[in-house]
Amino acid sequence: MSSTKTKEGLKVQAVLDENIYLRGIKVSDDEISNINLSRDEFHGDWNYSISPNL
């Protein structure tokens, strides 16, 4: 990822998340549908924004 280049220039910053997360937590379809998710036109499955619910 850090060696990826574009004409305009691409800067990548990554930080290791060392938090511990519980496994096996189930998220309901209702909870998923309440996420304020905006998919990008280009590869919306990969490129999206999550915004707070106001």
Predicted model as a PDB file, atoms N, CA, C, CB and O in Angstrom, pLDDT in the B-factor column:
MODEL        1                                                                  
ATOM      1  N   MET A   1       0.823  -1.181   0.000  1.00 56.00           N  
ATOM      2  CA  MET A   1       0.000   0.000   0.000  1.00 56.00           C  
ATOM      3  C   MET A   1       0.871   1.251   0.000  1.00 56.00           C  
ATOM      4  CB  MET A   1      -0.939  -0.005   1.200  1.00 56.00           C  
ATOM      5  O   MET A   1       0.577   2.204  -0.721  1.00 56.00           O  
ATOM      6  N   SER A   2       1.928   1.263   0.788  1.00 59.00           N  
ATOM      7  CA  SER A   2       2.749   2.476   0.880  1.00 59.00           C  
ATOM      8  C   SER A   2       3.515   2.758  -0.406  1.00 59.00           C  
ATOM      9  CB  SER A   2       3.724   2.357   2.034  1.00 59.00           C  
ATOM     10  O   SER A   2       3.987   3.879  -0.598  1.00 59.00           O  
ATOM     11  N   SER A   3       3.654   1.769  -1.294  1.00 67.00           N  
ATOM     12  CA  SER A   3       4.381   2.010  -2.548  1.00 67.00           C  
ATOM     13  C   SER A   3       3.439   2.372  -3.695  1.00 67.00           C  
ATOM     14  CB  SER A   3       5.199   0.777  -2.927  1.00 67.00           C  
ATOM     15  O   SER A   3       3.904   2.537  -4.823  1.00 67.00           O  
ATOM     16  N   THR A   4       2.133   2.503  -3.452  1.00 67.00           N  
ATOM     17  CA  THR A   4       1.174   2.879  -4.480  1.00 67.00           C  
ATOM     18  C   THR A   4       1.381   4.337  -4.869  1.00 67.00           C  
ATOM     19  CB  THR A   4      -0.270   2.645  -3.994  1.00 67.00           C  
ATOM     20  O   THR A   4       1.576   5.193  -4.007  1.00 67.00           O  
ATOM     21  N   LYS A   5       1.338   4.617  -6.174  1.00 69.00           N  
ATOM     22  CA  LYS A   5       1.564   5.986  -6.642  1.00 69.00           C  
ATOM     23  C   LYS A   5       0.469   6.370  -7.636  1.00 69.00           C  
ATOM     24  CB  LYS A   5       2.974   6.127  -7.295  1.00 69.00           C  
ATOM     25  O   LYS A   5      -0.064   5.517  -8.347  1.00 69.00           O  
ATOM     26  N   THR A   6       0.139   7.665  -7.678  1.00 73.00           N  
ATOM     27  CA  THR A   6      -0.774   8.217  -8.679  1.00 73.00           C  
ATOM     28  C   THR A   6      -0.127   9.455  -9.273  1.00 73.00           C  
ATOM     29  CB  THR A   6      -2.173   8.555  -8.059  1.00 73.00           C  
ATOM     30  O   THR A   6       0.886   9.935  -8.765  1.00 73.00           O  
ATOM     31  N   LYS A   7      -0.710   9.976 -10.354  1.00 76.00           N  
ATOM     32  CA  LYS A   7      -0.174  11.211 -10.954  1.00 76.00           C  
ATOM     33  C   LYS A   7      -0.239  12.372  -9.978  1.00 76.00           C  
ATOM     34  CB  LYS A   7      -0.943  11.566 -12.230  1.00 76.00           C  
ATOM     35  O   LYS A   7       0.684  13.183  -9.900  1.00 76.00           O  
ATOM     36  N   GLU A   8      -1.342  12.446  -9.232  1.00 77.00           N  
ATOM     37  CA  GLU A   8      -1.526  13.559  -8.304  1.00 77.00           C  
ATOM     38  C   GLU A   8      -0.712  13.390  -7.017  1.00 77.00           C  
ATOM     39  CB  GLU A   8      -2.995  13.704  -7.964  1.00 77.00           C  
ATOM     40  O   GLU A   8      -0.500  14.351  -6.277  1.00 77.00           O  
ATOM     41  N   GLY A   9      -0.268  12.179  -6.764  1.00 74.00           N  
ATOM     42  CA  GLY A   9       0.458  11.904  -5.531  1.00 74.00           C  
ATOM     43  C   GLY A   9      -0.494  11.299  -4.510  1.00 74.00           C  
ATOM     44  O   GLY A   9      -1.616  11.776  -4.337  1.00 74.00           O  
ATOM     45  N   LEU A  10      -0.058  10.286  -3.860  1.00 71.00           N  
ATOM     46  CA  LEU A  10      -0.882   9.605  -2.871  1.00 71.00           C  
ATOM     47  C   LEU A  10      -0.072   9.440  -1.604  1.00 71.00           C  
ATOM     48  CB  LEU A  10      -1.381   8.232  -3.395  1.00 71.00           C  
ATOM     49  O   LEU A  10       1.033   8.899  -1.633  1.00 71.00           O  
ATOM     50  N   LYS A  11      -0.612   9.898  -0.502  1.00 72.00           N  
ATOM     51  CA  LYS A  11       0.050   9.727   0.775  1.00 72.00           C  
ATOM     52  C   LYS A  11      -0.784   8.774   1.610  1.00 72.00           C  
ATOM     53  CB  LYS A  11       0.250  11.089   1.501  1.00 72.00           C  
ATOM     54  O   LYS A  11      -1.992   8.955   1.760  1.00 72.00           O  
ATOM     55  N   VAL A  12      -0.142   7.777   2.141  1.00 69.00           N  
ATOM     56  CA  VAL A  12      -0.823   6.780   2.939  1.00 69.00           C  
ATOM     57  C   VAL A  12      -0.306   6.857   4.361  1.00 69.00           C  
ATOM     58  CB  VAL A  12      -0.627   5.366   2.352  1.00 69.00           C  
ATOM     59  O   VAL A  12       0.901   6.906   4.597  1.00 69.00           O  
ATOM     60  N   GLN A  13      -1.229   6.868   5.302  1.00 76.00           N  
ATOM     61  CA  GLN A  13      -0.844   6.845   6.706  1.00 76.00           C  
ATOM     62  C   GLN A  13      -1.609   5.708   7.358  1.00 76.00           C  
ATOM     63  CB  GLN A  13      -1.135   8.219   7.415  1.00 76.00           C  
ATOM     64  O   GLN A  13      -2.829   5.616   7.224  1.00 76.00           O  
ATOM     65  N   ALA A  14      -0.904   4.853   8.055  1.00 82.00           N  
ATOM     66  CA  ALA A  14      -1.551   3.735   8.725  1.00 82.00           C  
ATOM     67  C   ALA A  14      -1.079   3.689  10.171  1.00 82.00           C  
ATOM     68  CB  ALA A  14      -1.249   2.395   7.998  1.00 82.00           C  
ATOM     69  O   ALA A  14       0.073   3.996  10.480  1.00 82.00           O  
ATOM     70  N   VAL A  15      -1.987   3.304  11.040  1.00 90.00           N  
ATOM     71  CA  VAL A  15      -1.673   3.192  12.459  1.00 90.00           C  
ATOM     72  C   VAL A  15      -2.169   1.830  12.930  1.00 90.00           C  
ATOM     73  CB  VAL A  15      -2.322   4.362  13.293  1.00 90.00           C  
ATOM     74  O   VAL A  15      -3.297   1.440  12.628  1.00 90.00           O  
ATOM     75  N   LEU A  16      -1.343   1.117  13.658  1.00 93.00           N  
ATOM     76  CA  LEU A  16      -1.728  -0.182  14.186  1.00 93.00           C  
ATOM     77  C   LEU A  16      -2.718  -0.007  15.329  1.00 93.00           C  
ATOM     78  CB  LEU A  16      -0.491  -0.966  14.656  1.00 93.00           C  
ATOM     79  O   LEU A  16      -2.441   0.702  16.297  1.00 93.00           O  
ATOM     80  N   ASP A  17      -3.854  -0.644  15.216  1.00 94.00           N  
ATOM     81  CA  ASP A  17      -4.878  -0.618  16.262  1.00 94.00           C  
ATOM     82  C   ASP A  17      -4.614  -1.798  17.187  1.00 94.00           C  
ATOM     83  CB  ASP A  17      -6.335  -0.678  15.657  1.00 94.00           C  
ATOM     84  O   ASP A  17      -4.851  -2.947  16.814  1.00 94.00           O  
ATOM     85  N   GLU A  18      -4.129  -1.522  18.380  1.00 97.00           N  
ATOM     86  CA  GLU A  18      -3.779  -2.588  19.310  1.00 97.00           C  
ATOM     87  C   GLU A  18      -4.885  -2.890  20.320  1.00 97.00           C  
ATOM     88  CB  GLU A  18      -2.519  -2.225  20.041  1.00 97.00           C  
ATOM     89  O   GLU A  18      -4.651  -3.583  21.310  1.00 97.00           O  
ATOM     90  N   ASN A  19      -6.100  -2.365  20.067  1.00 96.00           N  
ATOM     91  CA  ASN A  19      -7.218  -2.667  20.958  1.00 96.00           C  
ATOM     92  C   ASN A  19      -7.609  -4.126  20.841  1.00 96.00           C  
ATOM     93  CB  ASN A  19      -8.420  -1.771  20.645  1.00 96.00           C  
ATOM     94  O   ASN A  19      -7.341  -4.767  19.825  1.00 96.00           O  
ATOM     95  N   ILE A  20      -8.238  -4.649  21.869  1.00 96.00           N  
ATOM     96  CA  ILE A  20      -8.737  -6.021  21.869  1.00 96.00           C  
ATOM     97  C   ILE A  20     -10.248  -5.966  21.650  1.00 96.00           C  
ATOM     98  CB  ILE A  20      -8.379  -6.767  23.211  1.00 96.00           C  
ATOM     99  O   ILE A  20     -10.960  -5.238  22.343  1.00 96.00           O  
ATOM    100  N   TYR A  21     -10.720  -6.733  20.693  1.00 93.00           N  
ATOM    101  CA  TYR A  21     -12.136  -6.743  20.358  1.00 93.00           C  
ATOM    102  C   TYR A  21     -12.698  -8.143  20.598  1.00 93.00           C  
ATOM    103  CB  TYR A  21     -12.363  -6.301  18.886  1.00 93.00           C  
ATOM    104  O   TYR A  21     -12.031  -9.145  20.339  1.00 93.00           O  
ATOM    105  N   LEU A  22     -13.920  -8.196  21.091  1.00 95.00           N  
ATOM    106  CA  LEU A  22     -14.584  -9.471  21.330  1.00 95.00           C  
ATOM    107  C   LEU A  22     -14.952 -10.124  20.008  1.00 95.00           C  
ATOM    108  CB  LEU A  22     -15.836  -9.278  22.201  1.00 95.00           C  
ATOM    109  O   LEU A  22     -15.333  -9.444  19.055  1.00 95.00           O  
ATOM    110  N   ARG A  23     -14.838 -11.432  19.954  1.00 95.00           N  
ATOM    111  CA  ARG A  23     -15.210 -12.170  18.754  1.00 95.00           C  
ATOM    112  C   ARG A  23     -16.630 -12.685  18.893  1.00 95.00           C  
ATOM    113  CB  ARG A  23     -14.234 -13.334  18.497  1.00 95.00           C  
ATOM    114  O   ARG A  23     -17.132 -12.867  20.002  1.00 95.00           O  
ATOM    115  N   GLY A  24     -17.269 -12.917  17.766  1.00 96.00           N  
ATOM    116  CA  GLY A  24     -18.562 -13.557  17.747  1.00 96.00           C  
ATOM    117  C   GLY A  24     -19.746 -12.658  18.052  1.00 96.00           C  
ATOM    118  O   GLY A  24     -20.852 -13.153  18.269  1.00 96.00           O  
ATOM    119  N   ILE A  25     -19.537 -11.342  18.074  1.00 94.00           N  
ATOM    120  CA  ILE A  25     -20.653 -10.431  18.321  1.00 94.00           C  
ATOM    121  C   ILE A  25     -21.527 -10.393  17.068  1.00 94.00           C  
ATOM    122  CB  ILE A  25     -20.143  -8.994  18.698  1.00 94.00           C  
ATOM    123  O   ILE A  25     -21.029 -10.163  15.966  1.00 94.00           O  
ATOM    124  N   LYS A  26     -22.812 -10.617  17.236  1.00 95.00           N  
ATOM    125  CA  LYS A  26     -23.748 -10.617  16.107  1.00 95.00           C  
ATOM    126  C   LYS A  26     -24.367  -9.234  15.952  1.00 95.00           C  
ATOM    127  CB  LYS A  26     -24.855 -11.687  16.303  1.00 95.00           C  
ATOM    128  O   LYS A  26     -24.777  -8.613  16.933  1.00 95.00           O  
ATOM    129  N   VAL A  27     -24.431  -8.763  14.726  1.00 92.00           N  
ATOM    130  CA  VAL A  27     -25.051  -7.476  14.414  1.00 92.00           C  
ATOM    131  C   VAL A  27     -26.298  -7.775  13.592  1.00 92.00           C  
ATOM    132  CB  VAL A  27     -24.057  -6.513  13.636  1.00 92.00           C  
ATOM    133  O   VAL A  27     -26.228  -8.440  12.558  1.00 92.00           O  
ATOM    134  N   SER A  28     -27.420  -7.286  14.051  1.00 95.00           N  
ATOM    135  CA  SER A  28     -28.692  -7.588  13.372  1.00 95.00           C  
ATOM    136  C   SER A  28     -28.817  -6.793  12.066  1.00 95.00           C  
ATOM    137  CB  SER A  28     -29.892  -7.271  14.304  1.00 95.00           C  
ATOM    138  O   SER A  28     -28.132  -5.791  11.863  1.00 95.00           O  
ATOM    139  N   ASP A  29     -29.703  -7.261  11.195  1.00 94.00           N  
ATOM    140  CA  ASP A  29     -29.979  -6.542   9.944  1.00 94.00           C  
ATOM    141  C   ASP A  29     -30.510  -5.143  10.246  1.00 94.00           C  
ATOM    142  CB  ASP A  29     -30.995  -7.326   9.073  1.00 94.00           C  
ATOM    143  O   ASP A  29     -30.202  -4.192   9.528  1.00 94.00           O  
ATOM    144  N   ASP A  30     -31.304  -5.017  11.304  1.00 95.00           N  
ATOM    145  CA  ASP A  30     -31.846  -3.712  11.695  1.00 95.00           C  
ATOM    146  C   ASP A  30     -30.725  -2.760  12.103  1.00 95.00           C  
ATOM    147  CB  ASP A  30     -32.852  -3.871  12.849  1.00 95.00           C  
ATOM    148  O   ASP A  30     -30.744  -1.587  11.729  1.00 95.00           O  
ATOM    149  N   GLU A  31     -29.744  -3.255  12.870  1.00 93.00           N  
ATOM    150  CA  GLU A  31     -28.607  -2.416  13.272  1.00 93.00           C  
ATOM    151  C   GLU A  31     -27.794  -1.988  12.051  1.00 93.00           C  
ATOM    152  CB  GLU A  31     -27.705  -3.170  14.274  1.00 93.00           C  
ATOM    153  O   GLU A  31     -27.378  -0.834  11.951  1.00 93.00           O  
ATOM    154  N   ILE A  32     -27.570  -2.911  11.135  1.00 89.00           N  
ATOM    155  CA  ILE A  32     -26.819  -2.589   9.918  1.00 89.00           C  
ATOM    156  C   ILE A  32     -27.559  -1.533   9.096  1.00 89.00           C  
ATOM    157  CB  ILE A  32     -26.586  -3.861   9.071  1.00 89.00           C  
ATOM    158  O   ILE A  32     -26.934  -0.616   8.563  1.00 89.00           O  
ATOM    159  N   SER A  33     -28.876  -1.654   8.987  1.00 90.00           N  
ATOM    160  CA  SER A  33     -29.645  -0.707   8.175  1.00 90.00           C  
ATOM    161  C   SER A  33     -29.660   0.694   8.777  1.00 90.00           C  
ATOM    162  CB  SER A  33     -31.070  -1.204   8.008  1.00 90.00           C  
ATOM    163  O   SER A  33     -29.956   1.660   8.074  1.00 90.00           O  
ATOM    164  N   ASN A  34     -29.348   0.820  10.056  1.00 93.00           N  
ATOM    165  CA  ASN A  34     -29.322   2.136  10.703  1.00 93.00           C  
ATOM    166  C   ASN A  34     -27.967   2.837  10.605  1.00 93.00           C  
ATOM    167  CB  ASN A  34     -29.700   1.992  12.153  1.00 93.00           C  
ATOM    168  O   ASN A  34     -27.807   3.940  11.128  1.00 93.00           O  
ATOM    169  N   ILE A  35     -27.000   2.220   9.949  1.00 93.00           N  
ATOM    170  CA  ILE A  35     -25.694   2.857   9.753  1.00 93.00           C  
ATOM    171  C   ILE A  35     -25.822   3.877   8.629  1.00 93.00           C  
ATOM    172  CB  ILE A  35     -24.582   1.797   9.426  1.00 93.00           C  
ATOM    173  O   ILE A  35     -26.338   3.562   7.557  1.00 93.00           O  
ATOM    174  N   ASN A  36     -25.357   5.088   8.871  1.00 94.00           N  
ATOM    175  CA  ASN A  36     -25.397   6.165   7.879  1.00 94.00           C  
ATOM    176  C   ASN A  36     -24.209   5.986   6.926  1.00 94.00           C  
ATOM    177  CB  ASN A  36     -25.362   7.583   8.572  1.00 94.00           C  
ATOM    178  O   ASN A  36     -23.155   6.597   7.102  1.00 94.00           O  
ATOM    179  N   LEU A  37     -24.406   5.134   5.915  1.00 91.00           N  
ATOM    180  CA  LEU A  37     -23.343   4.738   5.008  1.00 91.00           C  
ATOM    181  C   LEU A  37     -23.577   5.353   3.645  1.00 91.00           C  
ATOM    182  CB  LEU A  37     -23.252   3.214   4.903  1.00 91.00           C  
ATOM    183  O   LEU A  37     -24.673   5.239   3.097  1.00 91.00           O  
ATOM    184  N   SER A  38     -22.560   6.009   3.083  1.00 92.00           N  
ATOM    185  CA  SER A  38     -22.627   6.581   1.734  1.00 92.00           C  
ATOM    186  C   SER A  38     -21.588   5.892   0.870  1.00 92.00           C  
ATOM    187  CB  SER A  38     -22.398   8.129   1.754  1.00 92.00           C  
ATOM    188  O   SER A  38     -20.386   6.029   1.096  1.00 92.00           O  
ATOM    189  N   ARG A  39     -22.061   5.152  -0.119  1.00 92.00           N  
ATOM    190  CA  ARG A  39     -21.141   4.426  -1.000  1.00 92.00           C  
ATOM    191  C   ARG A  39     -20.655   5.336  -2.127  1.00 92.00           C  
ATOM    192  CB  ARG A  39     -21.824   3.166  -1.584  1.00 92.00           C  
ATOM    193  O   ARG A  39     -21.426   6.123  -2.677  1.00 92.00           O  
ATOM    194  N   ASP A  40     -19.387   5.223  -2.461  1.00 90.00           N  
ATOM    195  CA  ASP A  40     -18.815   5.968  -3.573  1.00 90.00           C  
ATOM    196  C   ASP A  40     -19.269   5.336  -4.888  1.00 90.00           C  
ATOM    197  CB  ASP A  40     -17.265   6.000  -3.479  1.00 90.00           C  
ATOM    198  O   ASP A  40     -19.539   4.136  -4.937  1.00 90.00           O  
ATOM    199  N   GLU A  41     -19.354   6.126  -5.943  1.00 92.00           N  
ATOM    200  CA  GLU A  41     -19.744   5.599  -7.250  1.00 92.00           C  
ATOM    201  C   GLU A  41     -18.734   4.580  -7.765  1.00 92.00           C  
ATOM    202  CB  GLU A  41     -19.894   6.738  -8.256  1.00 92.00           C  
ATOM    203  O   GLU A  41     -19.100   3.636  -8.465  1.00 92.00           O  
ATOM    204  N   PHE A  42     -17.452   4.773  -7.416  1.00 91.00           N  
ATOM    205  CA  PHE A  42     -16.396   3.876  -7.860  1.00 91.00           C  
ATOM    206  C   PHE A  42     -16.167   2.811  -6.793  1.00 91.00           C  
ATOM    207  CB  PHE A  42     -15.087   4.659  -8.153  1.00 91.00           C  
ATOM    208  O   PHE A  42     -15.675   3.121  -5.708  1.00 91.00           O  
ATOM    209  N   HIS A  43     -16.511   1.586  -7.081  1.00 90.00           N  
ATOM    210  CA  HIS A  43     -16.343   0.450  -6.159  1.00 90.00           C  
ATOM    211  C   HIS A  43     -16.954   0.742  -4.790  1.00 90.00           C  
ATOM    212  CB  HIS A  43     -14.855   0.110  -5.999  1.00 90.00           C  
ATOM    213  O   HIS A  43     -16.256   0.735  -3.776  1.00 90.00           O  
ATOM    214  N   GLY A  44     -18.242   0.994  -4.770  1.00 88.00           N  
ATOM    215  CA  GLY A  44     -18.944   1.323  -3.538  1.00 88.00           C  
ATOM    216  C   GLY A  44     -18.853   0.263  -2.454  1.00 88.00           C  
ATOM    217  O   GLY A  44     -19.046   0.565  -1.276  1.00 88.00           O  
ATOM    218  N   ASP A  45     -18.557  -0.993  -2.841  1.00 89.00           N  
ATOM    219  CA  ASP A  45     -18.365  -2.029  -1.821  1.00 89.00           C  
ATOM    220  C   ASP A  45     -17.075  -1.802  -1.041  1.00 89.00           C  
ATOM    221  CB  ASP A  45     -18.347  -3.420  -2.468  1.00 89.00           C  
ATOM    222  O   ASP A  45     -16.963  -2.221   0.111  1.00 89.00           O  
ATOM    223  N   TRP A  46     -16.106  -1.143  -1.660  1.00 88.00           N  
ATOM    224  CA  TRP A  46     -14.818  -0.900  -1.027  1.00 88.00           C  
ATOM    225  C   TRP A  46     -14.672   0.535  -0.557  1.00 88.00           C  
ATOM    226  CB  TRP A  46     -13.702  -1.239  -1.977  1.00 88.00           C  
ATOM    227  O   TRP A  46     -14.016   0.792   0.452  1.00 88.00           O  
ATOM    228  N   ASN A  47     -15.270   1.467  -1.269  1.00 88.00           N  
ATOM    229  CA  ASN A  47     -15.088   2.898  -1.004  1.00 88.00           C  
ATOM    230  C   ASN A  47     -16.399   3.492  -0.489  1.00 88.00           C  
ATOM    231  CB  ASN A  47     -14.613   3.646  -2.288  1.00 88.00           C  
ATOM    232  O   ASN A  47     -17.362   3.643  -1.241  1.00 88.00           O  
ATOM    233  N   TYR A  48     -16.422   3.821   0.778  1.00 90.00           N  
ATOM    234  CA  TYR A  48     -17.627   4.365   1.383  1.00 90.00           C  
ATOM    235  C   TYR A  48     -17.253   5.228   2.568  1.00 90.00           C  
ATOM    236  CB  TYR A  48     -18.585   3.244   1.811  1.00 90.00           C  
ATOM    237  O   TYR A  48     -16.134   5.165   3.077  1.00 90.00           O  
ATOM    238  N   SER A  49     -18.203   6.030   2.995  1.00 90.00           N  
ATOM    239  CA  SER A  49     -18.041   6.893   4.172  1.00 90.00           C  
ATOM    240  C   SER A  49     -19.124   6.537   5.172  1.00 90.00           C  
ATOM    241  CB  SER A  49     -18.110   8.411   3.788  1.00 90.00           C  
ATOM    242  O   SER A  49     -20.265   6.272   4.791  1.00 90.00           O  
ATOM    243  N   ILE A  50     -18.772   6.532   6.447  1.00 90.00           N  
ATOM    244  CA  ILE A  50     -19.735   6.325   7.516  1.00 90.00           C  
ATOM    245  C   ILE A  50     -19.795   7.629   8.297  1.00 90.00           C  
ATOM    246  CB  ILE A  50     -19.343   5.102   8.440  1.00 90.00           C  
ATOM    247  O   ILE A  50     -18.782   8.111   8.803  1.00 90.00           O  
ATOM    248  N   SER A  51     -20.995   8.194   8.388  1.00 92.00           N  
ATOM    249  CA  SER A  51     -21.192   9.461   9.087  1.00 92.00           C  
ATOM    250  C   SER A  51     -22.067   9.247  10.315  1.00 92.00           C  
ATOM    251  CB  SER A  51     -21.826  10.512   8.148  1.00 92.00           C  
ATOM    252  O   SER A  51     -22.815   8.272  10.386  1.00 92.00           O  
ATOM    253  N   PRO A  52     -21.975  10.153  11.279  1.00 91.00           N  
ATOM    254  CA  PRO A  52     -22.842  10.014  12.452  1.00 91.00           C  
ATOM    255  C   PRO A  52     -24.310  10.175  12.077  1.00 91.00           C  
ATOM    256  CB  PRO A  52     -22.460  11.040  13.522  1.00 91.00           C  
ATOM    257  O   PRO A  52     -24.639  10.908  11.144  1.00 91.00           O  
ATOM    258  N   ASN A  53     -25.179   9.502  12.792  1.00 86.00           N  
ATOM    259  CA  ASN A  53     -26.618   9.698  12.626  1.00 86.00           C  
ATOM    260  C   ASN A  53     -27.007  10.930  13.411  1.00 86.00           C  
ATOM    261  CB  ASN A  53     -27.434   8.448  13.097  1.00 86.00           C  
ATOM    262  O   ASN A  53     -26.764  11.010  14.615  1.00 86.00           O  
ATOM    263  N   LEU A  54     -27.610  11.889  12.735  1.00 79.00           N  
ATOM    264  CA  LEU A  54     -27.994  13.130  13.388  1.00 79.00           C  
ATOM    265  C   LEU A  54     -29.440  13.138  13.768  1.00 79.00           C  
ATOM    266  CB  LEU A  54     -27.701  14.296  12.509  1.00 79.00           C  
ATOM    267  O   LEU A  54     -29.925  14.119  14.332  1.00 79.00           O  
TER     268      LEU A  54                                                      
ENDMDL                                                                          
END                                                                             
